């Protein structure tokens, strides 16, 4: 059952406000489309080479933007001395999901090459980095970990799909033939988004696989249509018809066959079986079943998971199964399960105003729901969720005082409400 307090957190007006002290850059241009990256250096009090954490946004591979990380991510990891990087990528349906993946891989390469000149050679260790993503971004980072060299020291998967072959997700379901609108073409798919976009227009957009038409940033949800995004995201971002159409396509993904067409571009293949083989190469869970990993010839990085038990788009069972398989392969894992948490529930983790400063853990506050004793989320930067127990290989040089965290991995037979991890830090 979905916890109503967690749903309420998703509608907060200040859910997506960009933290200050960043620089914007373009890390690649392809088919005339510039793809951006945003850099938040670690606070100046942290000296010596610091690790960087690359955040890849979600949005169903069709929506989302790289301008503002999850509300808890930057204050939590800045308090530990990490550089935070947000990368864009070209969005489906104009490109396929592998092209989006390649953009993300290029973002890592850009960081390793350019961060020393941007931040300072003495302030960043480009070989010690982590990757984090939510939803579609969680899928991308878990997949990136199978291709990156050097590999990241840690992967943080926030309710990301890891097996596209799971029949519950609908990725492997081809569209009906012929693929026609299910209702009158003059009727909007979702009147709350826009009244002028018809289903026929959405279908045409889903089949437009011209990469020169791609967006590299879009809105996350219909709530963004009425938010002051230019102010919140600190970038000129007008809500155009093209942006509304992209959102309509994103909302249409639950229609049978829409994901198949929009994300994988089946016309490139010789038939359904070839598409299925492609899906397996895009599924981290399927890749890790291969001999390269099961024989021990290749290792998967330490991985942390955050997922809610009421997640419908991405069943929590995917996290259970994937984390168990990683354990069998000898990979260090941390699993954090939020009982009753829907998809994108982690907006419940907030910080006290002024929103991002100062970064001392004592300034991390309870959410509205927590203040009414309905959500017992962690209160310090080091215990915001247990992934902050980063392996020593990623942690870099120690920062000012020792950190001790005790945590417990959660399985599907051991669900709970409230945290079971604690942190102790002397400041």
HELIX and SHEET records of a PDB file:
HELIX    1   1 UNK A    4  UNK A    9  1                                   6    
HELIX    2   2 UNK A   73  UNK A   78  1                                   6    
HELIX    3   3 UNK A   97  UNK A  119  1                                  23    
HELIX    4   4 UNK A  136  UNK A  144  1                                   9    
HELIX    5   5 UNK A  199  UNK A  206  1                                   8    
HELIX    6   6 UNK A  211  UNK A  213  5                                   3    
HELIX    7   7 UNK A  222  UNK A  226  5                                   5    
HELIX    8   8 UNK A  229  UNK A  233  1                                   5    
HELIX    9   9 UNK A  241  UNK A  251  1                                  11    
HELIX   10  10 UNK A  252  UNK A  254  5                                   3    
HELIX   11  11 UNK A  258  UNK A  264  1                                   7    
HELIX   12  12 UNK A  266  UNK A  268  5                                   3    
HELIX   13  13 UNK A  272  UNK A  281  1                                  10    
HELIX   14  14 UNK A  284  UNK A  287  1                                   4    
HELIX   15  15 UNK A  291  UNK A  294  1                                   4    
HELIX   16  16 UNK A  317  UNK A  328  1                                  12    
HELIX   17  17 UNK A  345  UNK A  348  5                                   4    
HELIX   18  18 UNK A  361  UNK A  363  5                                   3    
HELIX   19  19 UNK A  368  UNK A  371  1                                   4    
HELIX   20  20 UNK A  386  UNK A  388  5                                   3    
HELIX   21  21 UNK A  392  UNK A  395  1                                   4    
SHEET    1   A 8 UNK A  23  UNK A  30  0                                        
SHEET    2   A 8 UNK A  33  UNK A  40 -1                                        
SHEET    3   A 8 UNK A  83  UNK A  87 -1                                        
SHEET    4   A 8 UNK A  50  UNK A  56  1                                        
SHEET    5   A 8 UNK A 124  UNK A 134  1                                        
SHEET    6   A 8 UNK A 154  UNK A 158  1                                        
SHEET    7   A 8 UNK A 302  UNK A 308  1                                        
SHEET    8   A 8 UNK A 333  UNK A 338  1                                        
SHEET    1   B 2 UNK A 403  UNK A 406  0                                        
SHEET    2   B 2 UNK A 422  UNK A 425 -1                                        
END                                                                             
